[in-house]
């Protein structure tokens, strides 16, 4: 096949190992559609997206196959050609509705085009086939959150957590939902749990603790003395915020959060 021979000649100058492999494959695979699809896969692995797309399209022009259509859809998605991606992915779904990866990437492509209903439908299909798929679960949770469907979003997050799953994006989303719905005590607890497990929160804690407390010592006494005085005074919004700041500067971020949420409730 002349197009394969031309490609191999081009690759001999830049990627001799890949050229050798493609030459080997072209002598071993008799089916033209399978050969084009296999070469497309090898090119995709090496990030030669334009060439890979041409060979997958060649394979599909001979005989459409759900996997080649899916691969073409993935490349179009990578190239940000979302409409072309959807066209191929929908055909892939028609060929094999049980191959949930076509539904997944289709959902992502529909999301990029702002079609939330089609995206939702595809993500739900993925979760029916593979309930633990983090990409679909995260995307669908965010989609529900953006639509103000906090209960639906939280149900997905909780179901994932109950199975022992850990995902920073879902954890952050949960704190956003708790804040939006005014569940402040649960929010504080969630933030404390995140601080224990997530690197970003650990780094924040370490930074706070590194602040020299003596810098904040003034004529009114040390930070510890300020905390003792404020804790004996009347409980009002101003004093609670002051207590929150004092605990924050002392490195006790858990207490800082507690006092801040108390102040918000007044």
N, C-alpha and C positions, 0 to 999 in steps of 0.2 A: 504494500500500500504506500503510494507516493507521499502522502501527508505524514505518515509515520517516519518514513525514511528521511524526509526533510527535517523533521523535528530532531531526529537522532543526530544528524549532521551538525545542526546548530548547537546541540547540547555537548557534542564532543569537545568544543572549544571552552565551554564554561563549566559544565558539570559532567565530566567524563564517566564517573561512576554511575550516574543516573542514565546516561546514554547507553552504557553497556547493559544495564538492567533492562531497559526498554527494548534493546535489540534482542536480548535473550527471550523476553516475554513474547515479542512479535513472532519468534520462531517456534514457540511452544503452544500458543493459544490459537485454535483454528477458527472459532466463532468470531466474526468481525465485531458484532455488538459487544461481546464479552471482552474482546481485546481492547476496543476503544474505552470501555468502562474501566478496565484494569489500568490502562495507561493514564486515564484521567485521575484515578485514585493516587497513583504514584506521583503525578505532577502536583496534585493537591497537597500531599504530604510535604513536598518541598516548597510550598507556597507559590507555585507558578499558576496563579488563579486563572488568568486569561486563557492560558493553554489548556488547563484542566477543564475549563468550562466548554471549550471547543470540542474536546474529545468526549465529554459526557453528552453534549448535544448531538454529536455524531452517533454515539451509541443509541440514543433515544430516537434518532431519525430512522435507524434500521429496525429497532424493536424497543418500544417503551418498556421500561422496567422500573418498579417502584424505588429501588435503591439508587439507580442512576438519576431518576427524577429528583429524589431527595438530595443527592449530592449536588446536582445543579442548583436546587433551591438554596442549599447552604452557601454555595459560592455567590449566588446573586445577593443573598442576605449580607455576606461579608463585604460585598462591593456596594452595599447600601441601595441596591436596586430591589426594593421591597415588593413592588408589584410583580416583577418577573419571578421573584422568589416564591410568592404566593401561587402564581400560575403553575409552577412546577410542583410545589408541595401539595396543592389540591389534587393534581393528577396522581401524585404518589399515594395519597390517601385513598383515591378511588381504586388504585391497583391493589393496595393492601391496607385496609382500614385498621388492622391490628398492630401495625408498625407505628408505635406511639411517638417516635422521634419526629416524624413528619408533622404530627399535630403540634408538637412542642415548638418547632422552629416556625411553623405557620402562626402560632399564637404570638410569638415574638415579633414576627413581621407585621401582623395585623396591629399589634400594639404600637409599632413605629409609625404606622399610618393613621393612628388615632381611632381605629375601629375597635372599641372596647368590647362590644358584644361578641364579635367574631373571635377576638382574643380570648374572652372568657370561655366561650364554647370549646375552643381547642384545649385550653388549660384543664378544663374539667374532664375532657376526654383522656388527657394524659394521666390525671390523678385516678381515674377509674381503672386504667390499665396498670398504673404504677403509683400507688398511693404515697410512696416515700420520695417521689421526685422533687428535689429541693428547688430546682429552677421554676417548675410550674407552680409549686406551692407558694414560693416567694412572690412570683409575678402576680399570681391571682390575689394574694393577700394585699399587695400594694394597690392593685386595681380596685379592689373593694374599698380600701382606705381612701383612695382618691375620689371615689363616688360617695363617700360618707357612710358606707355600709360597715360601720365599725364592728358590729356583732359578728357578721360573716367573716370579716378579716380576723377577728380574735379567735373564732372557732378553729380556723385553719392553723393559726399559730399555736394554740393550745394542743391541738391534735398532734402536731409535729413534736412539741416539747414532751408530751406524754409518752412518746415512743423513744425518748432519749436523744432526740435530735438537737443539735446546736447550730445556730446560724446567726451571725452578727446582724445581718440585715433584718431578720425577723425579730430579733431581740430589741433592736432600735425601734422598729415599727410598733412593737408592743408598748414601749414607753410613750410613744407619740399618741397611741390610742388611749392609754390610761390618762394622759394629760388632757386630751381633747374631751374625754367623757367625765372629767372632774374627779376621777378616782385617785385622790392624792396619796392616801396611805399605801395603796397598792403600788403606786408609782414610785414612792420612796423605797419600798422593799425591792422592787424590780431593779432600780438603779444600784442599790447596795449589792444585789446578787451579780449584776453585770460587772461591778467594780472588782469582784473576786475572781471572775473568770476571763474577762476580756482585756487584752493587752493595752488597748487605748485608755481604759479606765485605770489600769494599774500605773501606766505612765503618768497620768494626771495626778494620781495619789502621790506618787514619788516626787513629782514636781512640787506639789503643795507642801509636802514634808520637808523639802529642801529649803524652803523659804526660812530665813533666819528670824526666829521669833523675837529676838532682842531688838530687831529693827522697829518693831511695833510697841516697844516699851517706852512709855512717856511719863509725864509727871503724875498721871492718874494710876500708875502702878504697872505691874507685869500683866501679860495676857491672862494668866491664870487668875490673878486678883480681879481683873475686869469681869471675867466669867462668873466668879463667885458673887460679885456685887450685883450683876445683872440678873442672876438667878433668884436673888432675894427681892428684887423690885417688882412692881406691878406688871402683870402680863399684858402687854399691849403690842401693837404691830411694830412700833419703832424698837422696843426692847428686844423683841424676838428676832428682828432682822440684825440687830447689833450682836446678839448671841450667836446667830448663824455665822456672821463674819468673823467673830472671835474664834469660834471653833474651826472655821475654815483656815484661818491664818495659823492656828495651832496644829494643823495637820489632821484634825478629827473631822473628816468630811461626812461621815455617817451622821454625827450629831448636827453638823451644819445643815444637812438636808432636812433633818427632822424639824429643826427650828424654822427653817425657811418655809416648809409646808404648813406649819402651824400659823405662821404670819399670814400666809396666803388665805387661810380659812377665816381669819378675823375680818 
